[in-house]
Amino acid sequence: MLLSRDYVGYMAKEIVKRLVAAKMIETKDVENLSQQVRQVMADEVTIEDRLNEEAREILAKYSDEMRRTGASYQEMFKKIKSQLARERKLILR
């Protein structure tokens, strides 16, 4: 994750505070809305971490076959990660 959880929480509170101040949104419970926004933002910034972990798990299943064929771990990791991202319609940096 590139951003700390504390910073994500701060950004969520600021976003909600500014949207309410600009009268772009209305809410009775600013704190609850901030928590919901924080959760969505935290999920979003951890997508790539979860994708990397899934690619590692897939590669672990095929490690013997990769050794036999001489396949590069790094190349296979990149291919699997990009394939998973395409299947899930994710945009990675």
N, C-alpha and C positions, 0 to 999 in steps of 0.2 A: 504494500500500500504506500503510495507516495505522500499522502496526507495523514497526519496524526488524527486519532479519534477526537481529541480535544478540539483541534482546529475545525474538523467537520461539524462538531456541535456548535462552535462559535459561528461558523458560516451560516448554519441553519437558523440560528436565532436572529442573526443580522438580516437575513433574507426575509424572514417573516416580519420582523420589526419594520423594515423599510417598505414592504408591500402594504402593511397595515397603515403606516404613516402616509403613504402616497394614496391611500384609499383605493388601492387596486383590489384588495380582498377585505372581507369582513369575517371576523371570528369572535366567538365569545370566550374561547380558551386559547390564548396565545401560546402558553406553555405546552399544551397538548399538541397543537399544530407544529410547534418548533420540534418537538420530539418525533413527530411523524416525518417531517422533512429531513431531520437528521438521520433517521433510519433509512430512508430512501437513498440519501446521498452516500451513506456508509455502504449500503449494498452495491451501489454503482461503482464506488472506487475499489471494491474488493473483487469485482468480476474477473479481472485479469489474474489475480492471485488464485482464484478458484479454478480458472481455466488451466493455469500452469500446473496445479496439483493434479487435475484430471489427466493431463497429458503425461505427467510423470507416472501415474498409476497405469496407464495404458502401456507405456514403454516398459514398465517393470514386468508386465505379463509376457512381453515378447523379448525379454533380455537374452535368453538362450538362443533364440532364432537369430537375433541381431548379431550376436557374437559369431555364430556359424557362418553367416553371410558376409560379415565384415561391414555391416551398416554403421554409419556414423550416428552416435547418440544425438549430437547437436542438430544434425540435418533432420533426423527423424522427429525430434522434438519440435522443430520449426514447422515441419509439414503437418504433424498431428495438431498442433496448436492452431495453425491457420485453417485446417479443415474443420475443427470444432467451432472456431469463430464464424466461419462461413455458414455452417449448419444452423447456428443460433442467431445469425444475422447481427453479429457484434462488430463494432468498429474498434479496432485496437490502434494505439498510437505507434 
